[in-house]
Amino acid sequence: MRNTDRHPDLLPDGFKSYEEAAEFWDTHSITDCGEFVEPVEVDVDIQRRHFEIEVDSERFLALREAARRERKPIKELASEILKHRLIAG
């Protein structure tokens, strides 16, 4: 059961670093700082989506090695290969 008598530390105006912010939020909850937060409206227009597909180990290792040679993230190279194959196919 939650201790409702607890008084959370005041929410800082800012943090000196991401590490300082992480340390604060590791020991605090946004639910304890309700009086310091304000609702906002956000419009989101998602241009890309991420999908998960199964790939056998042999193909994954080959893809990883190709991405390393081309100095690209694996997901970027995989996307390029799929685009090329689907356009050409």
N, C-alpha and C positions, 0 to 999 in steps of 0.2 A: 504494500500500500504506500502511496506517495505521501511524503511529509509536507503538508500544506503550510506549516509554520515556518518553513525555511525561507530565508530572504536571500535571493541570488545576488551575487556581486553585480554592481552596476555594469551595464554594457558599455565598453569603451567607445569613444568617438571614432577611433580608428586603430589600426594595428601597424607596427613598424615593419612587419614582415609576414609572409604567408605562414611561417613557422609559429610566430606569436599568435596569429589568428587560429591556427590548428590547435595549439595548446589550450587556448581559451575554450574552443568549441568541443575539445575532448572532455572537458570537465563541466560544461554547461549545456543546457537544452534551450532551444528557441521557445519552447513552451513555458520556460521560466522567465522569459523576457517579453511577454506579451504587451506590456505597456510601452515598450520601446519600438515596436514594429508597426508599420502602416501597410494597409492593403494597397496593391498596385495592379493596374491593368496592363497586360502584356499581349501584344499580337504576335503570333508565331506563324511563320510561313516556312514550313519544312521543305527544303529543296532536294534533300537527299535522304534516303532511308538505308538502313543497314540490315542485311539479311545474313543468316547463318546457313552454310551448306556443308555437307559432309564431303571430305576429300580423303582418299586413302593415303597412307603414310608415304608411299613411294612418290606420288604426285606432289604431296605437300613438301617433301624434302627437295624435290626438283624445283618447285616454285620458290622455296626459300633461298636456294642457292642462286637461282636466276635473279631474284630480287637483290641479293647481296652483290652480285656482279654488276648489276645496273644501278646500284646504290639507291634503291627505291624501297619504300615500305611494301611488304608482301601484299597488303590489301590493294594498294595502288596498281601493282603489276597484275594481280588477279583481275581487277576491274578492266584494265586495258586489254588483257587477253580475251575476256568475255565479250567486250565491245567489238573487238576485231573479228572474233569468230562468229558472232551473231550478225554482224553487218555483211561479212563475206559469205556466210552460210546461206 
